[in-house]
């Protein structure tokens, strides 16, 4: 009987734990960053002082560490729930919270992601150029081609093309033929299946709305691109690529892959200054309007009379803009936006910042890029980079979608806002608490609340006073608040099939593409809703256990419905609450500390449900093993054997270049490496043939 080696088994266990638990990916890095910043900032907020801004509360108010931790979590996750009145804490503590809102905002996080990927692209390409003379020749040829496009005709451009590109012409033709063979439409047996049968799908019960055939066919017109990127002109490349329905490049040789990497690097460089400019513009514009307006006597009267203490008008306007752009809803005015029901300018400016900061961010960003592509010179490098971003947005940025998906997202977002606005009016007809507001302010308040209930978090009226049916509708809206962007993010993923564990083939017919994409969207939706329901059930269950006495008495403001409302609001990172009748903070402010900790976990999970999948090209790093493996699979390469042959071809080109330059001395180490590579490639070819 073989003897067990405890040391070897322990070593294997450590390797397993390191590979499965401590293996870093985008989600784990993102979560670790949030937890670290929240813990550090909570210590700063708690330790900075316990006295408040209010003269009446200064002697008695005390900020506990749990409340400090909760506020930091709410600000960092852009939720907006508050367990204490923000007007009762110091200006320094308020400043820390608004810094957290900014650095936790999806626009800021995505900008940092672009900066990191650009850095690694720079390192990766620098390493390639330093170790490959052929690679340097490719870059020189591309630069000469670009210069030729700007100052000469196509014929003259062909004469300026470098010798390396001429030597590669046969290889390029072979690659083109390979692309034509590999992406030719093929008949799939699944395409010949009969019509959709609900009783043969899933558990065999009644279909969900999105599984009904007519709805699936109608939604496919909006969810799927009408034309693939291969139909578009790729004149910013020196070759005409073959691209599938997901915008993936197939059968590229080594030179074409490196050229494509250079174009992608320029796209990341463009995003790296475009995103900060976007943030600065949408923060500066509302501030320029709102800060001077906050010193109007009528506004100053509200700010100074609504709560104890001398609230600065300029600081209030600045904080509102930051909170609106971050879609957080935290307001240093304890009554939030209730006093501004009749101030149209405040509501319009704040609502616009809400749209630009999150809800419509992918839409506005694509409009900016499209507009720039129309005004810059058509033959400039900037124009080529802008077109690459428009044609292949998800290769570079996870919050930028193709044109058809962006139109679909805009239609869904606008429809949801208009629907909430209409139901605000219909469901509250003759309701005394709402109908007492004049018709004009009541109408604009309904539109503003429709913006706030999605992700903004601001409220224009106490939500405990609105119609019960509207409260139910708001819970549903908060729960699905992130789904339009999440589904757009998932469905446009370049590696979508791998991200949900589907082994996809390279060549597919048009019908199979449509059917599979509908199936993937349905899979994403089911997975998302199942995960959301599980988290919400556990959270509400635990909170009801902890708050049993308050719900059972019941205490003022306590009910199971109020617990569900705050839990859904936290998971959707919205920040709305039914509140308590005796103060202005959220209902969760009346909970025990343990319940608040549970809700913090819900906020963290809700903030991370909208992240890209682990297998998503927009967050993978150049040179990373996973990214190279995915590119090889979708490129149609036959594994490592193809890579070895390409590397051997580059070595041969470099050797030929040295021979032409009259270099008689040979590098024995390089010859040995080339021999080993040749032998390795032969073994791979033999293995694959077998």
N, C-alpha and C positions, 0 to 999 in steps of 0.2 A: 504494500500500500504506500503510495507516494506521501512523503512528509510535506506538511504545509509550512511555508516560509512566512511567518508573521510580518517580517520587515517588508517583504515584497508586496504582500497584500495591503499593508498600510500605505506603502508608496503608491500603489494603484488607486487606493481610495482617495489619497490626496490629489492625485492627478485628475481623478474624476470630478472631485469637488472644485478644483481650480478651473477645469474646462467648462463645467456646467453652471457653477454658482458665481465664480469670479471672472468669467469671461465677459469683457466689456463690449457693449454695443450701444447704439444711440439711445435707446430707451433707458438703459441702466445708467449711462452717464448723465442723461437729462434728469432722472430721478435723484441721483446722488447729488447733483448740483443744487437742485431745489431743496433737498433736506439739509444740506450743509449751510446754504444761505439762510434758510428759515431759522435754524438753531442759532447761528451766529447773530443774526439780527434780533432775535427774541431776547438774547442776553443783553444786547445793547439797549433795546427799548426798555427792558425791565430795570436795568441798572442805571439808566440815565436819570431817574427820579420818579417819585410817586405823586408829586403835586400836579394839579391840573391848571388849565388856563382860567377856569371860572373862579371869580372871587368868592362866590358862595360855597363852592365845592373844594376849594384849595386845601382847607384844613382837614376835611374828612375823606376825600377821594383817595383810594389806594388801588393801584393796578397790580393784580396778582400775576404770577408768572404764567399761569395757564391762559389768562386773558391776553397777555403779551404774546405768547406763542400762537394763540388763535388768530389774533389780528395780523401777525406776520404771515401766517399761512394763508389767510384770506387775501391779503394784498399780493403776495407772491404768485398765487394761483389765479389772480384776477377774478376772485369770487365776489367779495364785497359784503359778506355777512359780518356784522360787528357785535361783539358781546358787551361792549361799553360804548357810550357816546364819544365820538372822536373829538367833540368840542371840550371834553373834560381832560384830555391828555395834553402834554406840553407841545409846543410848536416843534421842538426837536424830534419828539416821538412821531408827530405827524409827518415830518420830513422824511424820516426813515421809511415809513409806510409807503409814501409816494415814490421813493426811490425803488422800493421793492416792486411796486406796480409797473414801473418802467422797465426794470431789468427782467421781470418775469413775463412781460408781454410777448405774444407770439411773434410780432414783427421784429423785436429786438433779438429774441432767441434765434429766429431764422437767419438774421443778419450775421450773428456769430457763427452759425453753422456754415454759411457761405465763406466766411473768412478762413475758417479752419480747413475746409476742403480746398480752397484756393492755395493755401500755404502748402498743403501736401501735394497738390498738382505741380506747384513750382519746384518742390524738391524732387518729385518723380521725374519731371521732364528735364531738370538740370542734370540728374544722374544719367538719364538716357543720352543726352547730348555729350556729356563728358566721356562716355564710354563707347560711343559709336560715331565713327567718322561718316558713315552712311546717313545717320540721323542728322548730323550737321549739314550734310549736303541737301537733305530733304528740306530743312528749314530755309536754306539759301534759295533753293528752287522755288519754294512757295512764296518767299518774299519777292523774288523777281517776277513771279506770275502776278502777284498783287500790284506791283508797280506797273507792270505791263497793262493791266486792266484799266488803270487810271489814266494812262497817257498814250495808249496805242490801240490799234485795232486787234481783233482776235487773231488775225494772221500774223501780225507782228509779235503778238504774245506767244504764239506757238514757236517762233524762231528763238525767243529768249529763254525757253525752257531748258533747264540744266541737263547735263549728260546723264545724270543718274536717273532722271525721270524717263529719258529716252530708252535707257537700258531696261527700265521697269515696264515698258509698254507691253511686252509679251505677257509678263506676270499679271499686269492689270487686266488684259484681255481674258486671260485664264480665270481670273477672279470674277470678272463680269459674267463669263459663261457659267461658272459655278453658282453664282447668285441666281441666274435665270433658272438653272436646274433645281436649286434647293427651294426657291420660293414659288415655283410653279404651282398653280392650284391643283389640289388633289382631292379626289372624292373621298369623303369620310362616311363610313357606314352609319354613323350617328346622325348624319344629315338626312338620311332617308327614313328616319323614325316617324311614326304617326304623330298626330297633333297632341298637344299637351293634355294629359288626363289627370285631374286632381286626385282621383282615387288610387292612382298608381304612383303618386309622388309623396315623399315624406312618410307620415304616419297613415295616410289614406283618408284623412278627415277633410273638412272643408278648407278650401285654399285661402291663404292670406291675400289681402287686396293686391299686393305686388306680384302674386303668382297667377292671377287671372290673365288668360291669353290676350284679351283685347288691351288690357293695361300694359302688359309686357310689350306688345307690339307697338303701342303708342309711345311708351317711354323709351323704347329703343331708338326712335327717331331723334330723340334729344340727348340720350345718354351715350350714343356712339358717334364717332366722327363720320361725317358724310364723305370725306376724302382723306386718304391716308397721307402721311407726310411724304411718301414717295411720289405723290402727284405734284408736289411743289418743287420749285426750282431750287437746287442746291448749288447755285453758282458761286457761293462762298467757299466751295470745296473744289479741288482740282480734278475730282472724279465725280461721276454720277453714281451715288450709292443706291443700293436696293434696301428699301425700308418696308417693314410689315405694318399691320394695322395699329400696332402700339408704338410706332416710331422707333423700332429697334433696327439697328444696322446689321446686315448679314454678310458673311463671307468676305470680310475685309482682310487684306494682307497687312503685313507689319507696317509698311509705309503709310497706308491709308489710316490705320488705327492711330498712329502717332500724329498724323495731320489732324484727325478728328479731335484728338486730345488737346491739341493746340487751340483749336476753335473753341472748345469747351472751356479752356482756361481763360480765354479772352471774355467769354460770357460771364464767368464767375467774377472776373475783374470788374466788368461793367456793373454787375449786381452789387458789388462791394461799395460802390459810391452811389448807386441809384437808391438803395434801401436807406442809407442814412439821410439822403436828400428827401426821400419820401417822409421819413419820421420828422425831420426838422420842419418841413413844410406844413404837415398836418398838426403839429404842435404849435407852430408860430402863428399860423393863420387864425385859429380860434382865439389864441391869447391876444392877438392884436385887436380883435373885435371885442372880446369879453372883458379884458382888464379895464379899458377906459369906460366901458358901459357899467361896470360894477361900482363906479364912483358917482353914478347918477343918484340924486337924492332919494328917489323912491327905492332903489336897490339898497343903498346904504341904510335906510331906515329898517328894512327887513333884516339885513345882516346884523345890525347892532341891537335890534329889539327882539329877535326871535329866541335868543338864549343869553344867559349871563356871560359877561366878559366882553372885551372889545375886539371883535373879530375883524381882522384886516380885510378890506374889500379886494385888494390886489392878490393877497394870498389865497382867498377863497376862489377867485376866478382862475388862478393858476392851478390850484388843486383840482378843480372841477374839470378842466381841460385834460390834465394828466390822467385822471380817473376815467373820463369818458373815452379817451384814445386807448387806454388799457382795458376798456370794457370791464371795469371793476365795480363802480357804483359807490365806493366809499366817499363820504362827503363830510367835511368838518362842520358843516351846518347840520345840526342834529335832526332837523325836520326834512332833510334832503331837498327835493325839488317841490315840495308841497306849497311853499309860499310863492312860487313863481308860476302858478297856473296861468296867469294872465300876461306873463312876460314872454311874448312870442320870440323875440330875438335870442333870449337865453336858451329857450327850448330848441330852436332851430340850430343854433351853433353847437350846442351840446349833442344833439342828435346826429349832426353831420360828423362830428368827431367820433361818435360811437360806430358809425358805418365805416369810416376810413380806417379805424384801428383794428377791426377784427372781421365783422360780418361781411363787408364788401372789400376787404383788403386784396384778395386774389383778383377780383374784378377790376378794381381801380389800378392795380399794378400792371395788369395786361393792357389796359387802356393807355397808360403812360408809355409803355414800351411800343405799342402800336403807333401812337401819335409821334413819338420820336423817330420811328422808322419812316414816317411820311415827310419829315422836315429835314432830315440830314441828307447830305449828298448820296445819291444812289450807288455810286461806285466806291464809296469810302469804306474803310475797314469797320467803322462803327456801324454802318448800315448792315454790313454782312453779319456782324455780331448780334444786332437786334433781330435780324431775320432768323438766325439760329435759335435765339430764345423763343421766338414766336412759333417756330416749327417744332422744336424739341424742348419744351419748357421743363418737363419733368426729369430730364437728364441733369439739370443744373439746380433746380430749386423746387422744393416740395410744396410750396404754396403758390405755384404758377402753373396753370392748367392750359390744355389746348383750347382752341377757339370755341368748338362746339360744346365742350364741357363747361367752359366759362359762361356761355350763353345759357346753358341749362341751369347752372348755379345761380345766375342772376335772376332767371325767371322764377325759380323756387323761392329764393330769398324775398323777392318783391311780393310774390303771391302770399307768402306766410305773413309778412308785415301788413299787407292790405287786409287779409282775412282777420287778423287779430284786431285791426282797427275797426272793421265793420262790426265784429261781434261785440266790441266795446260799446258801440252805439246801440245795437239791437238789444243785447241782454240786459241793459241797464235803463231801459225806458221806464219812466215814472218811479225809479228808485230814488228815494228822498236824498240819500247821502251824495248821490252823483248829480241828480237832476237839479239840485239847488245851484249848481255851478252854471253861469251863463253859457249860452249855446256856443259862442266862439271859443272861449277858453276850454269848454268841455270837449269840443271837437279836436282842437290841437293837442289837448292833454291825452286824448285817446291814441293819437298817432305817436306821441312821445312815449307813452307807456308801452305801445307795441314794440318800439325799438328797445326799450329797457328790459322787457320781459324775455327777449331772446338771449342776450348776453350782457346788455348794458348795465343792469342792476339798479339803475335809478328808478325812483317811484314818484309819481305826481299826486298820489292819493294813498291813504292808508289802505292796504290791500285787505284788511279785515272788514272794510266797509263796502267793498264791491260785491256784485252779485255772486251767489254761490256757484252758478254755472260758469261764470267767467273765471273764478278761482280754479275750477277743474280744468278749464281750457288752458289757463296759464301754466298749470302743472304739466300738462302734456307738451306745451310749447317749450318749457324749460328743459324737459327731458330730451326732446329731439332737437334742441337748439343747435348742437354741433353736428348733427347728422348730415346736412347737405354738404358741408365742407369735408367731413370725414369720408363720405362716400366718393366725393370727387377725388380726394387724396388717394383712396384705395384703388379706385377703378382706373386711374391714370398712371399707376405705378408701372414703371418699365418692366419690373420683374414680378408683375402681379400674380401670375400663376404659381411661381415658387413661394411667394409670401404666404399663400394659403395651402401649400403642400400639394399642388397639382403639377404633374409631370406633363408639360405641354410639348407638342411637336412643332417643328419649325414651319413646315408647309401646311396650310389649311385653306380650305375654300372660303369664299365670302360668307356662305351660310353658316359654316361651323364657327367662324369668327364671331358672328352676331350671337349665335346661340350660347357659345361659351362665355362671352362677355356678360350677357344677361344672367347666366348662371353664377358668374363670379360676383356680380353686384348683389344678387340674392344671397349668396354665401356671406358676403361682407355684412349685409344688413342683419341677417339672422345671428351671426356671431356677435355683432355689436349689441343688439338688443338683448340677447341672452346674457352676455357679460354684464350689461347695465342692470338688468333685473336682479341678478344674483347679488351684486354689490348693494343695491338699494334695499333689497329684502333683509340682508344681514344687518345693515346699518339701522333700519327702522326697528327691527326685532331687538337689537341690543339696547337702543335708546329707550324703547318702551319698557324694557326690563329695568333699566336704571331709573327712569322717571315714572315708575309705577305709582308712587304716592301722589305726585303732582297731577297725573292724568286721572287717577281714580277719585280725587276729592270732588270736583276738579279745582285746581288752582286757577287764578285769573289768567286767561289766555291759553290755558293748557287744554289740548285735545289731541287725539291720535291724528286727526287731519292736519293740525298745525305741525306735528312732528314730520309727517309725510311731506308737507309743503317745504319745510326748511331743508329736509334731506335731499329732495329732488333739486332744490335750488343750489345746494352745495355741490351736488354731483354734476349739474349742468354748468357750474361756475358762473351762475347768474347773480345771486346775492339778494334776491327779493325774499321777503319774510312777512308773515302775518303780524309779527310784532307782539308786544304786550300792551295792555290797556293803560298802564301806569307810567310808561317811559317810551323813549324813541329808539332804543336799540332793538336788534333782531330778537326774535323769540328764543333763539338758542342762548341768548345772554342770561336767561332765567334757568338754564339747565345746571346739573351738577358737572363738576370738572371732568369726570369720566366720560360723560356724554359728549362734551366738547372735544375730547381727544378722539372719540369715534368719528365725529363730524370732520375733524382735521384730516383723518385718513380718507374720508369720502371726497373731500376737496382735492387732495393730492391725486387720487385715482381719477377723478373727473377731469382734472387738468391734463392728465397724460393719456386719456383715451383718444385724443385727436392727433397723436404723434404718428409719424410714418411707421410702416412695418419694419421689422428687423432687416428684411431683404428689400431694400429700396435704394436705387442707384443715387438718388439725390442726397442721401446721408452716408453712403459708403465712401471710403477714402481711396484715392488712387494708389495702386500697389498693394492694396489689401487683398488677401487671398480669396475672400468671398467674392469681391467685386470682379477679380480677374476670372474666377471660375464661372460666374454668371455671364460675363461678357463672352467667354469662350463658348458656353452652351448656346446662347442666343445668336452668336456670330456664325454658328454652324461649323466650327472647327472640330476636327476629329481628335480632340484631346491633346495630350502633350506631344504626340508625334508631329502634329502640325506646327506646334511652337518650336520644336527642335529644328524642323526643316527651315522655318523662317529665320531662326537665329543662325543656322549654318549659311543661309543665303546672304545674310548681312556680313558674316565673316568673309565669305568669298568675295563680296564686293569690296570690302576693305583691303583684302589681300591683293585684288586686282588693281586697286588704286595705288597701293604702294609699289607694285611692279611697274606701273606706268610712270611713276615718279623716279624710277631708277634706284629704288631701295634694294640693295643686294643683301644686306644683313637681315636675317630672319630671327624672330623671337621664338626660341625653343619652347618656352612655356605656353605661348599662344598656339603653336603647332600641336603641342600635346593636348591642349584644351579642345582645339578643333577636331583632333582625332577622336578624343573621347566623345565629343558631341556627335560626330559622324557615326561612331559605333552605336551610341545610344539611340540615334534616330533610326539606324538600320534595325536594331532590336525592336523598337516600337513598331516599325512598318511590318516586320515579320510577325510580331504578336497580333497585330490587327488583321493581317492577312489570314493567319491561322484561325 
